Amino acid sequence: MVPWFKEHGVRTERLRAGEEMIIETVLAEGNYAVLEPSSHSVLHFSVREGGARKARVDLLDTDMVPNRVTMGRAGAALTLVNRTTRTAHVAVFKDPTPPPEDRPVGMLPPVIKMQPYLDGKRLITRQAFRDLFQSDSVPAAGGLQLKSLPVLFTDLKSSTEMYERIGDLCAYDLVRRHFDILLEVVALHGGGIVKTIGDAIMASFPEAEPAMAAALHMRTAVPGVDPDERLALKIGLHSGPCIAVDLNERLDYFGRTVNIAARVQGAAEGDEIVCTTPIFTAPGVAEMIKESGLTCSEERLALKGIDEPMPVVRLRSP
């Protein structure tokens, strides 16, 4: 596949959720395709005299709509909009075969076989995997070493006082509803909830960018659980090596990375996100934080059980 793309490839682009790219057809007349491998979505477009001057195509979770367009020659612009909630990796290449309407009778479209890109870390961090394979994951003996895993912890601020103030039954109902929101947000951003601990959760993600996206989403979603009893979430994130093991028929993670993530969350105040340098400096994270409007302050935290002070970034409302 790589040599083939080197011969036929035109352009590659990384589109975050909601972003768009413009393909200006300074291309020679012919047939082209836009491919988004993670969703197996393909847009076929041709460059022809008399084609459209402008066209707009939406990238959805399972397809591109429309999936066929004809563009004019020099000066025409094709806009592709990422309508999904994830980052898309898009490739534009010359299509060596004619479109269906130009194919000779009996000519079949080529079959391009692509190697699956879903690696082990992406698989085991998905909420769907955790739901479907609760007792068939990683052998307990030895575990699975992961070179880098973003880990997120949350906790509710002043939950003990809330139980005292409104009673166990009402407080538990709010906590349960807040767990429902967290599960939905984590799954939406491609992660999985590892476990709940009291009023807190531990979640894992394949990359730092969706982990931060989930944290920002949680921060705004959880306070809306109840307008009369505003819940404030404390969030901490860290990324690094850890070990995945099967414990009590549940996939869990252990190691220094998990300990640091938990300690960092403990340093957060209500409505704050505290993240470490590996999270903050990961591709796409700083831009995402800037768009959120939160202020960033760098500091060094003395964390229990960690020898050296840990550089962190504290994110809060202005």
Residue pairs with C-beta under 8 A, 6 or more apart in sequence:
1 112
1 114
1 115
5 91
5 93
8 93
8 94
8 95
8 96
9 91
9 92
9 93
9 94
10 27
10 32
10 92
10 93
10 94
11 23
11 91
11 92
12 89
12 90
12 91
12 92
13 21
13 89
13 90
13 91
13 92
14 87
14 88
14 89
14 90
15 21
15 59
15 80
15 82
15 87
15 88
15 89
15 90
16 82
16 87
16 209
16 284
16 287
16 288
17 82
17 84
17 85
17 86
17 87
17 213
18 81
18 82
18 83
19 81
19 82
20 79
20 80
20 81
20 82
21 79
21 80
21 90
22 77
22 78
22 79
22 80
23 34
23 77
23 78
23 79
23 80
23 92
24 75
24 76
24 77
24 78
25 47
25 71
25 72
25 73
25 74
25 75
25 76
25 77
25 78
26 74
27 47
28 47
29 46
29 47
29 48
29 49
29 73
30 46
30 47
30 94
30 95
31 44
31 45
31 46
31 94
31 95
31 97
31 98
31 99
32 44
32 45
32 46
32 47
32 92
32 93
32 94
32 95
33 42
33 43
33 44
33 45
33 92
33 93
33 94
33 95
34 42
34 43
34 45
34 57
34 64
34 80
34 90
34 91
34 92
35 41
35 42
35 90
35 91
35 92
35 93
36 42
36 59
36 64
36 88
36 89
36 90
36 91
37 89
37 91
37 114
37 117
38 86
38 88
38 89
38 117
39 59
39 60
39 61
39 62
39 63
39 84
39 88
40 62
41 59
41 60
41 62
41 63
41 64
41 67
42 64
42 67
43 57
43 64
43 66
43 67
43 68
43 69
43 80
44 67
44 68
44 95
44 99
45 55
45 68
45 69
45 70
45 71
45 78
46 69
46 70
46 71
46 99
47 70
47 71
47 72
47 73
47 76
48 70
48 71
48 72
48 73
49 72
49 73
50 72
51 70
51 71
51 72
51 73
51 76
52 69
52 70
52 71
52 72
52 76
53 72
53 75
53 76
53 77
54 76
54 77
54 78
54 79
55 69
55 71
55 76
55 77
55 78
55 79
56 78
56 79
56 81
57 64
57 65
57 66
57 67
57 69
57 78
57 79
57 80
57 81
58 64
58 65
58 81
58 83
59 80
59 81
59 82
59 83
59 84
59 88
59 90
60 83
60 84
61 84
64 80
68 99
69 78
71 78
80 90
82 88
85 188
85 189
86 189
86 190
86 210
87 209
87 210
87 284
96 110
97 103
97 107
97 109
97 110
98 107
100 109
103 109
120 144
121 146
121 149
121 206
122 190
122 206
123 129
124 130
124 137
124 138
124 144
124 192
124 244
124 251
125 149
125 190
125 191
125 192
125 204
125 205
125 206
126 190
126 191
126 192
127 183
127 186
127 187
127 191
127 192
127 193
128 187
128 192
129 137
129 192
130 192
130 193
130 194
130 251
134 249
134 250
135 246
135 249
137 244
137 246
137 251
138 144
138 244
138 245
138 246
138 251
139 246
140 245
140 246
140 247
143 243
143 244
143 245
143 254
144 243
144 244
144 245
145 241
145 243
146 241
146 242
146 243
146 244
146 253
147 241
148 239
148 240
148 241
148 278
149 204
149 205
149 239
149 240
149 241
149 242
149 244
149 253
149 257
150 204
150 205
150 206
150 207
150 208
150 211
150 237
150 238
150 239
150 279
151 202
151 203
151 204
151 211
151 237
151 238
151 239
151 242
151 253
151 257
151 258
151 261
152 186
152 191
152 201
152 202
152 203
152 204
152 205
152 211
152 214
152 215
152 235
152 236
152 237
152 261
153 200
153 201
153 202
153 203
153 235
153 236
153 237
153 261
153 262
153 264
153 265
154 182
154 200
154 201
154 203
154 218
154 233
154 234
154 235
154 236
154 265
155 198
155 199
155 200
155 233
155 234
155 265
155 266
156 162
156 175
156 178
156 199
156 200
156 231
156 232
156 233
156 234
157 231
157 232
157 233
157 234
157 269
157 270
157 271
158 232
158 270
159 171
159 175
159 198
159 199
162 171
162 174
162 229
163 171
166 229
174 225
174 226
174 229
174 231
175 199
177 225
177 226
178 199
178 222
178 225
178 231
178 233
179 196
179 201
181 218
181 221
181 222
181 225
182 193
182 201
182 203
182 218
182 222
183 193
185 214
185 217
185 218
185 221
186 192
186 193
186 201
186 203
186 214
188 214
188 217
189 205
189 210
189 211
189 213
189 214
189 217
190 205
190 206
190 210
191 203
191 204
191 205
191 206
191 210
191 211
191 214
192 203
192 204
193 201
193 202
193 203
194 201
194 202
194 203
194 204
194 250
194 251
194 252
194 253
195 201
195 202
195 250
195 252
196 202
200 265
202 253
202 258
202 261
202 262
203 211
203 214
204 253
205 211
205 214
207 282
208 237
208 239
208 278
208 279
208 282
208 283
208 285
209 282
209 283
209 284
209 285
209 288
211 237
211 239
211 279
212 237
212 273
212 275
212 279
212 282
212 285
212 288
212 289
213 288
215 235
215 237
215 273
215 275
216 273
216 288
216 289
216 292
216 294
218 233
218 235
219 233
219 235
219 271
219 273
222 231
222 232
222 233
223 230
223 231
223 232
223 233
223 271
225 231
232 270
232 271
233 270
233 271
234 265
234 266
234 268
234 269
234 270
234 272
235 265
235 268
235 272
235 273
235 274
236 261
236 262
236 263
236 264
236 265
236 266
236 267
236 268
236 273
236 274
236 275
237 261
237 264
237 273
237 274
237 275
237 276
237 279
238 257
238 260
238 261
238 264
238 275
238 276
238 278
238 279
239 257
239 276
239 278
239 279
239 282
240 255
240 256
240 257
240 260
240 278
241 255
241 256
241 257
242 253
242 254
242 255
242 256
242 257
242 258
243 253
243 254
243 255
244 251
244 252
244 253
245 251
245 252
245 253
245 254
246 252
256 306
259 305
259 306
260 276
260 303
260 306
260 310
263 301
263 303
263 304
263 305
263 306
263 310
264 274
264 275
264 276
264 301
264 303
264 310
264 312
265 274
267 274
267 301
267 303
267 312
268 274
268 314
269 316
271 316
271 317
272 314
272 315
272 316
273 294
273 314
273 315
273 316
274 301
274 312
274 313
274 314
274 315
275 312
275 313
275 315
276 310
276 311
276 312
276 313
277 311
277 312
277 313
279 285
280 286
280 289
280 296
280 313
289 296
289 315
292 315
293 317
293 318
294 315
294 316
294 317
294 318
295 315
295 316
295 317
295 318
296 313
296 314
296 315
297 313
297 314
297 316
298 311
298 312
298 313
298 314
299 311
299 312
299 314
300 309
300 310
300 311
300 312
301 309
301 310
301 312
302 309
302 310
303 309
303 310
